[in-house]
Amino acid sequence: MNRPDDRNPSRDPSRDPWRAFVPVVQIPDTGLHREIEADQATRAAMAEIAGLREISYVRAAFDLRPRSGGQVHVAGHVKARVGQNCVVTLEPVESDIDEEVDLIFAPSEQIPELAEDDDEGDSATGMTDAPEPIENGVIDLGRLATDVLYLAIDPYPRKEGAMFEQQVTAADPEDHPFAALKSLQLDPVKPSPKPKGK
């Protein structure tokens, strides 16, 4: 997992129930390690937004290292267990999620130029994705972990062995393209009787 979903600062804050801010100025040159875990109320809000039955737990661990130009390299992983319903049987299904994160955050004013470099294949960051914006001088690890989790959820969970049953009806031998022609078939022409000789 390299890039979370849209984290536009203008999106509805109520859709970000998990917040964990790290001010960039507080990240030492040697780097910073952070471990976070969502409480029950936060998990319930996240589950409702994602359309899940429940989130049993979700935790994340990140290493933040400053780079030149005010950029920050964030690497780590997000682990969770989510409860859904099987799309076939509607029975409860539990899924474990373990997603890696490897991103660069940069000051917002640098994003347009860095995104251009990324499109041209000449990114100064050395990463495969364009940097994410540092908003108001902070990196929100809670929002980052939330987005990573949402992207990792299986949209079509199935209980092990569950399959869609397709009803197959035996083909009617009379139901084929040439069946109508059969009903139009004429009796073979019988030769006319020879006149009797005189």
N, C-alpha and C positions, 0 to 999 in steps of 0.2 A: 504494500500500500504506500504510494508515494505522495498522493495529493488528495486532500479532503475536498468536500463539496464546497460550494460557494459560501464564503464567510463575509459577505457584503455588510459593511457597518450599518447600512440603512435598513437591513432586514429587521423584522419584528423581534425585539428583545425577548418577548415571551417564548420564542422558539429556541431560546438558549438557556435552559434551566440550570446547566452546569457551568459555573464560572470559576476560574482559578487563574488570577492575574499574576504575571511576573513582570515587574518594571525592568526594562532593558538596562537602565543605569545601575541596577543592583546585581547584574550578572558579572562576576569577576573574570579577569583574563584567563584564569585557569578553568573556567566553566562552572556550571551549576547543575546539580542533579535534583529532580523533583519527582515525588511519587504522590499521586492523588487518587482518591476513591470517592465515588458518589454515594451520598447517604440515601436512605429509603425514600424520602420525599422527592429528592432529585430524580431517582430512578423511576419512580411512578410517573413523574411529569415527562421524562424522556420516553417511557414506554407508550404513553398516551399519544405523544406527537408522532412516534414512529409506527403506531398501529400494532403494537405488540401486546401480548397477554401480560407479560411481566418482564422485568430485567432483574435477575437474581443478584447479580453483582456486576460492577464495571469499575475497573481500576486502570491506571496508566502510569508509566514511568518514562520520564524524558530526561535527556541530557542536552543542555543548552550551552553552546559555545559561541562567543562573540567572534565576528569576522570584521574585516576592514570595511569602511564605509557605513558603519552602524548596523551591519547585517548580523543575523544570528542563525547559526545552524542548529536545528532541533531534530534530534533522533531519539527513537525509543519504540515503545509498543503499547497497544491498547488491548486489554483482555476483558472478556465479558461472557456471561451466560444469559441467553435470552429465551423467553418462552413464547411460542407461537402456536398456531393451530394448523394441522396438516391440511393442505389444500385438497386432498383426496378424501380422507376419512373424517376430517374436522377434529381428530383427537389431538391432545396436547403433544407438542414436540419441543424438546430442549435442544438448543444449539450453542456450542462453544465458539467464541470468536477470539482470535489472536492475530492482530494486524500490526505490521511494522510501520513505522513512520520515519521519513527521512526528507526533511524540508528545509528551505532557506526562507527566513523572514527578513524583510527589508523595509526601511522607511517608505511610507506611502508615496512620497514624491519621486522615489527611484523606480517605482513599479512600471510606469509606461515605457521607459527606456530599456529596462531589463527584460520586459516582456517582448519588446521588439528584437532584442539580441537573441532571445530564446527562439523566436519564430524563424530567425535567420540562421539558427544553428550555431551561433557564436556567443553563447551565454558566458558571461564573466564569472558566474557562480560555479560553473562546473557541474551543475545539477541538471537532471533531465526535465524538470518542470520550472516554470516561471516562479519567482519568489512570491510569498504571501505577504500582505501588508502588515507592518507594525502600526497599530492604531493607538493614537494618544500616548505613545511611548511605552506601551505594554504589549505583551503577548499573552493571549488568553488560552491557557492549556486546557481548561475545561471545555471550551468551545471546540478546540482542535480535536480533543478526544471524542466529543459528541459526534462531530462530523465523520470522523473515521469509523466510529461504531455504526452510524446510520448507513454508510456506504457498504459496510461488510455484511449487513443483514440479508439473508436469503429471501427474496420476494416470493418464492414458491416453495416453502418448506414441505417436505414429505416425510411421513413416518416410514421407517425402514421397511421395505418390502411392499409399500403401498403403490398401487398402479391404477391408472384409469382403465376401467373395463369398457371395452367397446363391444356393443351388441352387434353380432354378425348374423344376418338373415340368409338362409340358404337361397341361392338363385333359382328362380322359377325357370325350368327348361324352355317354357313357352315365351319367356320374357327376354328376347334378344332382337337385334336389329332386323333379322330376316324372318321373324315370326309372322309378320303381316303378309309377306310374300307367299308364305306357305298356304294361307287361306285363299290366295288368288290362283293357286296352281290349277290348271285345267286338266281335265282327263286327256289322256293321249288320244290323238286323232286316229280313228279306226279307218282302214282303207275301205273305200266304197266297193260294194259287191260287183263282180264282173257280170255284165249282161249275158244271159244265156244265149248260146248260139242257136240259129234257126236251123 
